[in-house]
């Protein structure tokens, strides 16, 4: 599955460019792994961002950058950075506009869309930047707050893409 995408710009409280955009990354970053988080309070999300920090070298060895996107205010997202000192971009998407643009799953229909706390689910998107235009090369849409791929699964997907 490959499809072209539009660039976006969000405030970044973590490592890397601020504001963050796909085009603001160095040319040697071949893949961007976007982790769309549920919300500021999600324990599974907090565990995931810390686990990603522990494995960041494995991503960088593959010319891949991890980016975590939280549908919260800059102040709330900054609390994560203050607490966890993440070594990769940590973006605030207070209007959930980028999450919506990437079709981040939302449960409970209209009610879920009305309140992110009730309905927003995690999503992982791998963007391949090797061609003339960045393309979406992989998408995993969670059906619950627990439904997210293991880090090794994501690294295997990056490896498979690199081998193409």
Z-matrix of the N, CA and C atoms (Angstrom, degrees):
N
C 1 1.452
C 2 1.522 1 108.08
N 3 1.291 2 117.13 1 115.15
C 4 1.456 3 121.39 2 175.34
C 5 1.512 4 108.62 3 -133.05
N 6 1.291 5 114.62 4 134.64
C 7 1.457 6 118.57 5 174.30
C 8 1.520 7 108.47 6 -149.61
N 9 1.318 8 114.93 7 147.97
C 10 1.456 9 119.46 8 -179.92
C 11 1.514 10 109.70 9 -73.88
N 12 1.310 11 115.33 10 158.39
C 13 1.451 12 119.75 11 -179.19
C 14 1.506 13 110.16 12 -141.74
N 15 1.306 14 114.07 13 162.16
C 16 1.465 15 120.43 14 176.57
C 17 1.523 16 108.89 15 -91.97
N 18 1.313 17 115.75 16 148.07
C 19 1.455 18 120.18 17 176.17
C 20 1.529 19 108.78 18 -71.05
N 21 1.298 20 116.46 19 164.45
C 22 1.459 21 122.04 20 178.29
C 23 1.519 22 107.95 21 -142.30
N 24 1.303 23 116.64 22 165.30
C 25 1.457 24 121.89 23 178.61
C 26 1.522 25 108.85 24 -135.86
N 27 1.343 26 115.72 25 124.71
C 28 1.463 27 121.59 26 177.91
C 29 1.526 28 109.54 27 -136.48
N 30 1.319 29 116.31 28 154.17
C 31 1.468 30 121.31 29 175.54
C 32 1.521 31 109.39 30 -67.66
N 33 1.327 32 115.08 31 137.86
C 34 1.462 33 122.85 32 -177.09
C 35 1.522 34 109.23 33 -118.05
N 36 1.329 35 116.85 34 123.70
C 37 1.463 36 121.01 35 176.76
C 38 1.527 37 111.62 36 -101.96
N 39 1.351 38 116.79 37 -2.75
C 40 1.459 39 121.23 38 -179.51
C 41 1.514 40 111.51 39 -102.46
N 42 1.331 41 115.43 40 -156.30
C 43 1.461 42 121.75 41 178.72
C 44 1.523 43 109.64 42 -69.19
N 45 1.325 44 116.45 43 156.92
C 46 1.454 45 120.58 44 174.96
C 47 1.514 46 113.36 45 95.59
N 48 1.325 47 115.78 46 -173.19
C 49 1.462 48 121.11 47 -173.21
C 50 1.530 49 113.19 48 -66.94
N 51 1.314 50 115.57 49 145.32
C 52 1.464 51 122.02 50 174.67
C 53 1.521 52 107.97 51 -136.80
N 54 1.320 53 118.40 52 118.05
C 55 1.465 54 125.77 53 1.60
C 56 1.522 55 111.08 54 -70.75
N 57 1.327 56 114.38 55 156.12
C 58 1.460 57 121.61 56 -179.38
C 59 1.518 58 109.91 57 -90.60
N 60 1.320 59 115.75 58 139.01
C 61 1.460 60 122.46 59 168.18
C 62 1.523 61 106.69 60 -147.57
N 63 1.313 62 116.80 61 158.45
C 64 1.465 63 119.55 62 177.93
C 65 1.523 64 110.45 63 -59.22
N 66 1.321 65 116.30 64 -38.15
C 67 1.462 66 120.47 65 -177.57
C 68 1.530 67 113.09 66 -73.45
N 69 1.329 68 117.60 67 -13.96
C 70 1.466 69 119.91 68 -179.68
C 71 1.526 70 112.72 69 -85.58
N 72 1.321 71 117.35 70 -4.99
C 73 1.463 72 120.55 71 178.97
C 74 1.524 73 110.27 72 -79.35
N 75 1.337 74 117.03 73 152.88
C 76 1.469 75 119.60 74 176.84
C 77 1.531 76 111.20 75 -60.59
N 78 1.319 77 116.93 76 153.06
C 79 1.461 78 122.05 77 -178.00
C 80 1.521 79 113.31 78 -61.38
N 81 1.347 80 118.25 79 -26.86
C 82 1.459 81 119.83 80 -177.81
C 83 1.532 82 113.05 81 -76.69
N 84 1.323 83 118.53 82 -4.88
C 85 1.462 84 121.20 83 174.00
C 86 1.524 85 106.77 84 -82.50
N 87 1.342 86 115.67 85 105.27
C 88 1.463 87 120.91 86 -176.00
C 89 1.528 88 112.80 87 -84.37
N 90 1.338 89 116.10 88 -29.90
C 91 1.460 90 121.02 89 -176.77
C 92 1.523 91 109.33 90 -131.67
N 93 1.319 92 115.77 91 142.25
C 94 1.455 93 121.82 92 174.00
C 95 1.522 94 105.91 93 -120.69
N 96 1.328 95 115.80 94 123.10
C 97 1.461 96 120.67 95 -179.83
C 98 1.521 97 107.30 96 -104.63
N 99 1.336 98 114.50 97 106.19
C 100 1.459 99 121.67 98 -177.42
C 101 1.527 100 109.44 99 -90.23
N 102 1.316 101 116.01 100 122.11
C 103 1.463 102 121.88 101 176.04
C 104 1.528 103 107.33 102 -107.66
N 105 1.321 104 115.74 103 106.54
C 106 1.466 105 121.18 104 177.82
C 107 1.527 106 108.23 105 -86.56
N 108 1.325 107 115.49 106 114.39
C 109 1.457 108 120.96 107 -176.38
C 110 1.527 109 111.06 108 -87.94
N 111 1.314 110 115.62 109 162.69
C 112 1.467 111 121.95 110 -178.63
C 113 1.521 112 111.39 111 -74.07
N 114 1.331 113 116.44 112 -58.60
C 115 1.462 114 120.94 113 178.32
C 116 1.523 115 109.63 114 -171.38
N 117 1.310 116 115.94 115 175.80
C 118 1.458 117 124.62 116 -177.24
C 119 1.531 118 112.74 117 -58.35
N 120 1.313 119 117.48 118 -34.86
C 121 1.468 120 121.87 119 -173.75
C 122 1.520 121 114.16 120 -87.96
N 123 1.316 122 118.33 121 -11.49
C 124 1.463 123 123.40 122 -173.67
C 125 1.538 124 111.39 123 -65.00
N 126 1.318 125 115.50 124 114.57
C 127 1.469 126 121.00 125 179.75
C 128 1.527 127 111.01 126 -64.25
N 129 1.336 128 117.43 127 -40.54
C 130 1.467 129 120.42 128 178.84
C 131 1.526 130 111.00 129 -62.29
N 132 1.323 131 116.93 130 -37.71
C 133 1.463 132 121.23 131 178.29
C 134 1.528 133 110.47 132 -66.01
N 135 1.316 134 115.65 133 -44.40
C 136 1.464 135 119.47 134 179.50
C 137 1.525 136 110.98 135 -62.02
N 138 1.323 137 116.50 136 -40.28
C 139 1.468 138 120.01 137 177.20
C 140 1.525 139 110.69 138 -65.21
N 141 1.335 140 116.31 139 -40.31
C 142 1.465 141 119.73 140 -178.65
C 143 1.529 142 111.67 141 -64.81
N 144 1.327 143 118.08 142 -44.93
C 145 1.470 144 118.63 143 -177.78
C 146 1.528 145 111.07 144 -64.00
N 147 1.331 146 117.05 145 -33.81
C 148 1.464 147 119.88 146 177.63
C 149 1.528 148 111.04 147 -71.51
N 150 1.329 149 117.29 148 -40.34
C 151 1.468 150 120.89 149 177.98
C 152 1.526 151 110.41 150 -64.10
N 153 1.328 152 116.88 151 -38.52
C 154 1.465 153 120.32 152 176.94
C 155 1.523 154 110.73 153 -63.45
N 156 1.317 155 117.15 154 -39.13
C 157 1.468 156 120.92 155 178.45
C 158 1.527 157 110.32 156 -61.19
N 159 1.329 158 116.35 157 -39.21
C 160 1.468 159 120.23 158 179.87
C 161 1.527 160 112.08 159 -67.67
N 162 1.340 161 117.50 160 -25.27
C 163 1.460 162 121.88 161 -176.45
C 164 1.525 163 112.86 162 -108.08
N 165 1.325 164 117.59 163 12.90
C 166 1.459 165 120.82 164 -173.01
C 167 1.532 166 112.65 165 -57.83
N 168 1.329 167 117.19 166 -35.26
C 169 1.468 168 119.70 167 -179.88
C 170 1.524 169 111.61 168 -61.68
N 171 1.341 170 117.76 169 -36.02
C 172 1.466 171 120.79 170 179.24
C 173 1.528 172 110.61 171 -63.61
N 174 1.322 173 117.10 172 -36.16
C 175 1.469 174 120.27 173 176.29
C 176 1.525 175 110.42 174 -70.36
N 177 1.329 176 116.68 175 -46.84
C 178 1.462 177 120.10 176 -177.79
C 179 1.531 178 111.56 177 -62.98
N 180 1.349 179 118.10 178 -33.97
C 181 1.471 180 121.53 179 176.57
C 182 1.527 181 111.04 180 -61.87
N 183 1.324 182 116.88 181 -22.87
C 184 1.465 183 122.85 182 -179.32
C 185 1.535 184 111.69 183 -100.27
N 186 1.335 185 116.87 184 15.07
C 187 1.472 186 122.27 185 -177.16
C 188 1.526 187 111.18 186 56.30
N 189 1.339 188 115.04 187 37.93
C 190 1.462 189 121.44 188 -179.77
C 191 1.527 190 109.29 189 -118.94
N 192 1.324 191 115.76 190 141.18
C 193 1.463 192 121.24 191 175.12
C 194 1.521 193 109.15 192 -111.96
N 195 1.309 194 114.93 193 133.90
C 196 1.463 195 122.63 194 174.47
C 197 1.523 196 107.66 195 -85.97
N 198 1.329 197 116.51 196 137.43
C 199 1.458 198 122.40 197 175.38
C 200 1.522 199 107.26 198 -136.67
N 201 1.313 200 116.40 199 126.70
C 202 1.461 201 120.84 200 177.76
C 203 1.521 202 108.72 201 -108.35
N 204 1.334 203 115.58 202 130.81
C 205 1.465 204 122.14 203 -177.07
C 206 1.524 205 108.40 204 -118.72
N 207 1.324 206 116.00 205 123.03
C 208 1.459 207 121.59 206 -176.91
C 209 1.529 208 108.89 207 -116.19
N 210 1.338 209 118.56 208 127.05
C 211 1.467 210 120.70 209 -178.22
C 212 1.530 211 111.21 210 -79.25
N 213 1.321 212 115.10 211 63.66
C 214 1.467 213 122.07 212 -175.91
C 215 1.526 214 109.49 213 -142.64
N 216 1.316 215 114.77 214 172.25
C 217 1.462 216 121.27 215 178.18
C 218 1.529 217 110.79 216 -67.58
N 219 1.316 218 115.04 217 158.75
C 220 1.462 219 121.21 218 177.82
C 221 1.527 220 110.73 219 -56.50
N 222 1.318 221 117.37 220 -40.02
C 223 1.473 222 121.30 221 -178.70
C 224 1.530 223 111.49 222 -63.63
N 225 1.322 224 116.23 223 -43.34
C 226 1.474 225 119.18 224 179.91
C 227 1.518 226 111.48 225 -67.25
N 228 1.329 227 116.62 226 -41.49
C 229 1.460 228 120.31 227 179.56
C 230 1.534 229 109.89 228 -66.12
N 231 1.323 230 116.96 229 -37.17
C 232 1.464 231 121.17 230 177.67
C 233 1.531 232 111.43 231 -61.31
N 234 1.329 233 117.57 232 -29.67
C 235 1.472 234 120.44 233 176.40
C 236 1.518 235 110.50 234 -61.59
N 237 1.337 236 117.48 235 -39.30
C 238 1.468 237 120.19 236 176.89
C 239 1.520 238 110.15 237 -62.61
N 240 1.336 239 116.26 238 -45.63
C 241 1.464 240 119.31 239 -178.23
C 242 1.530 241 110.26 240 -64.23
N 243 1.323 242 117.42 241 -41.62
C 244 1.471 243 120.55 242 178.00
C 245 1.522 244 110.87 243 -60.92
N 246 1.308 245 116.32 244 -37.30
C 247 1.467 246 120.70 245 -175.76
C 248 1.528 247 112.79 246 -81.87
N 249 1.357 248 116.99 247 -39.01
C 250 1.467 249 120.06 248 -171.10
C 251 1.525 250 114.65 249 -109.86
N 252 1.326 251 120.03 250 -11.06
C 253 1.472 252 123.88 251 179.81
C 254 1.535 253 111.22 252 46.18
N 255 1.318 254 115.91 253 58.78
C 256 1.460 255 121.79 254 -175.95
C 257 1.530 256 110.67 255 -70.54
N 258 1.358 257 117.49 256 135.30
C 259 1.468 258 121.63 257 -175.98
C 260 1.527 259 113.83 258 -90.42
N 261 1.318 260 116.71 259 28.66
C 262 1.463 261 121.77 260 -179.70
C 263 1.530 262 108.28 261 -148.26
N 264 1.331 263 118.14 262 168.34
C 265 1.463 264 119.96 263 -179.05
C 266 1.536 265 112.59 264 -60.45
N 267 1.315 266 114.87 265 134.20
C 268 1.468 267 123.45 266 177.20
C 269 1.528 268 105.94 267 -126.54
N 270 1.332 269 115.77 268 109.38
C 271 1.455 270 121.28 269 -168.08
C 272 1.524 271 112.86 270 -106.84
N 273 1.313 272 115.22 271 142.00
C 274 1.467 273 122.45 272 174.73
C 275 1.522 274 108.69 273 -95.96
N 276 1.326 275 115.64 274 126.00
C 277 1.472 276 122.53 275 178.03
C 278 1.531 277 107.32 276 -124.15
N 279 1.349 278 117.01 277 68.44
C 280 1.465 279 120.62 278 -170.23
C 281 1.524 280 114.84 279 -60.29
N 282 1.301 281 117.95 280 -28.00
C 283 1.470 282 120.96 281 178.61
C 284 1.528 283 111.68 282 -94.90
N 285 1.341 284 116.86 283 0.76
C 286 1.471 285 123.40 284 -176.41
C 287 1.535 286 111.29 285 56.13
N 288 1.330 287 116.47 286 27.06
C 289 1.466 288 121.15 287 -177.41
C 290 1.528 289 111.69 288 -68.01
N 291 1.331 290 117.09 289 -41.77
C 292 1.463 291 119.73 290 179.83
C 293 1.525 292 109.23 291 -72.14
N 294 1.336 293 117.12 292 -40.29
C 295 1.465 294 120.14 293 174.31
C 296 1.519 295 111.50 294 -55.68
N 297 1.320 296 116.57 295 -43.52
C 298 1.473 297 121.36 296 177.83
C 299 1.525 298 110.61 297 -65.30
N 300 1.325 299 117.65 298 -42.58
C 301 1.458 300 121.38 299 -179.06
C 302 1.526 301 111.62 300 -62.25
N 303 1.335 302 116.84 301 -30.27
C 304 1.459 303 121.90 302 178.94
C 305 1.528 304 111.54 303 -97.63
N 306 1.327 305 116.88 304 13.66
C 307 1.467 306 122.88 305 177.26
C 308 1.520 307 112.86 306 55.74
N 309 1.341 308 116.54 307 42.86
C 310 1.466 309 119.89 308 175.56
C 311 1.525 310 108.03 309 -58.31
N 312 1.331 311 117.51 310 127.24
C 313 1.462 312 119.71 311 -174.51
C 314 1.527 313 112.95 312 -64.22
N 315 1.330 314 113.98 313 143.72
C 316 1.455 315 121.98 314 177.96
C 317 1.523 316 107.40 315 -130.75
N 318 1.332 317 116.75 316 127.69
C 319 1.463 318 121.35 317 178.01
C 320 1.518 319 110.77 318 -91.04
N 321 1.300 320 115.40 319 166.12
C 322 1.466 321 123.80 320 174.48
C 323 1.522 322 112.82 321 68.36
N 324 1.329 323 117.15 322 29.29
C 325 1.462 324 121.85 323 171.11
C 326 1.510 325 114.58 324 51.11
N 327 1.325 326 115.67 325 -130.68
C 328 1.459 327 121.56 326 -176.53
C 329 1.522 328 110.57 327 -60.78
N 330 1.324 329 117.39 328 -41.65
C 331 1.462 330 121.11 329 -179.78
C 332 1.535 331 109.88 330 -60.84
N 333 1.324 332 117.31 331 -43.10
C 334 1.455 333 121.40 332 178.35
C 335 1.511 334 112.59 333 -64.39
N 336 1.314 335 117.15 334 -37.18
C 337 1.464 336 120.40 335 177.69
C 338 1.529 337 111.36 336 -71.60
N 339 1.319 338 115.84 337 -30.10
C 340 1.467 339 120.07 338 179.32
C 341 1.528 340 110.76 339 -70.66
N 342 1.323 341 116.76 340 -36.93
C 343 1.463 342 121.29 341 -177.88
C 344 1.520 343 109.61 342 -128.86
N 345 1.335 344 117.02 343 110.92
C 346 1.462 345 120.71 344 178.35
C 347 1.522 346 111.39 345 -58.06
N 348 1.325 347 117.35 346 -32.77
C 349 1.460 348 120.50 347 -177.97
C 350 1.525 349 110.59 348 -61.74
N 351 1.333 350 117.14 349 -36.43
C 352 1.462 351 120.61 350 -179.73
C 353 1.519 352 112.80 351 -78.09
N 354 1.328 353 117.19 352 -29.54
C 355 1.442 354 115.04 353 -165.97
C 356 1.500 355 121.53 354 -130.93
N 357 1.316 356 121.81 355 -17.67
C 358 1.462 357 121.03 356 -172.82
C 359 1.526 358 110.57 357 -71.49
N 360 1.324 359 115.99 358 132.35
C 361 1.463 360 122.17 359 -178.33
C 362 1.534 361 109.89 360 -111.86
N 363 1.334 362 117.78 361 156.34
C 364 1.467 363 120.02 362 179.27
C 365 1.530 364 111.40 363 -69.60
N 366 1.332 365 114.67 364 153.54
C 367 1.459 366 121.68 365 177.95
C 368 1.525 367 108.06 366 -148.02
N 369 1.337 368 116.02 367 147.18
C 370 1.464 369 121.63 368 174.50
C 371 1.525 370 107.70 369 -125.25
N 372 1.329 371 115.98 370 132.00
C 373 1.461 372 122.07 371 178.87
C 374 1.528 373 107.60 372 -129.73
N 375 1.334 374 115.76 373 129.77
C 376 1.468 375 119.94 374 173.61
C 377 1.532 376 107.45 375 -103.54
N 378 1.319 377 114.77 376 123.50
C 379 1.460 378 121.89 377 177.64
C 380 1.527 379 107.89 378 -103.28
N 381 1.329 380 115.51 379 126.72
C 382 1.464 381 122.98 380 178.10
C 383 1.532 382 107.44 381 -95.26
N 384 1.333 383 116.18 382 117.90
C 385 1.467 384 121.82 383 -177.44
C 386 1.530 385 112.48 384 -102.15
N 387 1.331 386 118.56 385 10.60
C 388 1.466 387 120.19 386 -173.58
C 389 1.517 388 113.85 387 -76.88
N 390 1.311 389 118.34 388 -23.83
C 391 1.462 390 121.13 389 -178.05
C 392 1.514 391 111.58 390 -85.87
N 393 1.329 392 115.96 391 -171.82
C 394 1.464 393 119.56 392 179.92
C 395 1.537 394 112.15 393 -64.97
N 396 1.330 395 116.78 394 -29.31
C 397 1.464 396 122.21 395 177.34
C 398 1.522 397 108.68 396 -132.51
N 399 1.339 398 118.15 397 142.43
C 400 1.466 399 119.74 398 176.73
C 401 1.532 400 110.74 399 -60.48
N 402 1.337 401 115.39 400 141.78
C 403 1.457 402 120.93 401 179.76
C 404 1.516 403 110.54 402 -131.91
N 405 1.311 404 116.05 403 147.16
C 406 1.460 405 121.31 404 173.38
C 407 1.524 406 106.78 405 -75.59
N 408 1.342 407 116.70 406 120.84
C 409 1.458 408 121.54 407 -176.38
C 410 1.529 409 112.67 408 -109.01
N 411 1.334 410 117.52 409 -16.95
C 412 1.474 411 121.11 410 -176.96
C 413 1.520 412 108.33 411 -159.57
N 414 1.336 413 115.80 412 140.03
C 415 1.464 414 121.14 413 176.68
C 416 1.523 415 108.74 414 -139.39
N 417 1.322 416 116.00 415 133.93
C 418 1.470 417 122.16 416 172.16
C 419 1.519 418 107.24 417 -125.73
N 420 1.327 419 116.10 418 117.43
C 421 1.463 420 121.36 419 -179.44
C 422 1.520 421 109.24 420 -105.92
N 423 1.328 422 116.58 421 117.36
C 424 1.450 423 121.17 422 179.44
C 425 1.512 424 112.11 423 -73.72
N 426 1.343 425 115.57 424 145.51
C 427 1.460 426 120.45 425 177.78
C 428 1.526 427 111.71 426 -102.83
N 429 1.348 428 116.10 427 -5.09
C 430 1.462 429 121.30 428 175.30
C 431 1.521 430 107.78 429 -153.61
N 432 1.319 431 117.26 430 172.29
C 433 1.466 432 119.74 431 179.99
C 434 1.527 433 111.55 432 -65.39
N 435 1.341 434 117.28 433 -20.14
C 436 1.466 435 121.65 434 -179.89
C 437 1.523 436 112.31 435 -91.18
N 438 1.335 437 116.96 436 -15.48
C 439 1.455 438 122.40 437 -173.32
C 440 1.518 439 110.76 438 -85.60
N 441 1.316 440 114.63 439 91.51
C 442 1.464 441 121.01 440 178.36
C 443 1.524 442 107.19 441 -148.40
N 444 1.328 443 117.12 442 145.08
C 445 1.466 444 119.37 443 -177.17
C 446 1.527 445 111.51 444 -69.45
N 447 1.314 446 114.60 445 150.32
C 448 1.455 447 122.57 446 174.61
C 449 1.535 448 108.51 447 -66.95
N 450 1.313 449 117.22 448 150.59
C 451 1.466 450 121.30 449 -179.53
C 452 1.526 451 110.95 450 -58.58
N 453 1.333 452 117.37 451 -39.20
C 454 1.461 453 119.57 452 178.87
C 455 1.529 454 111.60 453 -63.62
N 456 1.338 455 117.80 454 -33.73
C 457 1.463 456 120.85 455 176.23
C 458 1.524 457 110.52 456 -64.17
N 459 1.319 458 116.55 457 -41.40
C 460 1.469 459 120.33 458 179.42
C 461 1.523 460 110.23 459 -66.49
N 462 1.326 461 117.14 460 -43.26
C 463 1.467 462 120.31 461 177.95
C 464 1.527 463 110.74 462 -61.60
N 465 1.336 464 117.52 463 -38.52
C 466 1.472 465 121.02 464 177.18
C 467 1.528 466 110.90 465 -64.24
N 468 1.338 467 117.46 466 -37.42
C 469 1.466 468 120.37 467 176.54
C 470 1.529 469 110.72 468 -64.10
N 471 1.341 470 116.65 469 -42.60
C 472 1.469 471 120.13 470 177.42
C 473 1.527 472 109.72 471 -62.12
N 474 1.333 473 116.75 472 -43.35
C 475 1.462 474 120.39 473 178.63
C 476 1.528 475 111.16 474 -60.00
N 477 1.327 476 116.55 475 -43.18
C 478 1.471 477 120.52 476 179.36
C 479 1.528 478 110.82 477 -62.98
N 480 1.317 479 116.81 478 -41.29
C 481 1.469 480 120.49 479 178.30
C 482 1.531 481 111.16 480 -65.08
N 483 1.320 482 115.67 481 -39.52
C 484 1.468 483 119.60 482 -179.59
C 485 1.524 484 110.88 483 -64.47
N 486 1.334 485 116.95 484 -31.24
C 487 1.466 486 122.09 485 -177.52
C 488 1.523 487 112.88 486 -77.52
N 489 1.340 488 117.53 487 -14.34
C 490 1.473 489 121.29 488 -178.68
C 491 1.506 490 111.76 489 -67.69
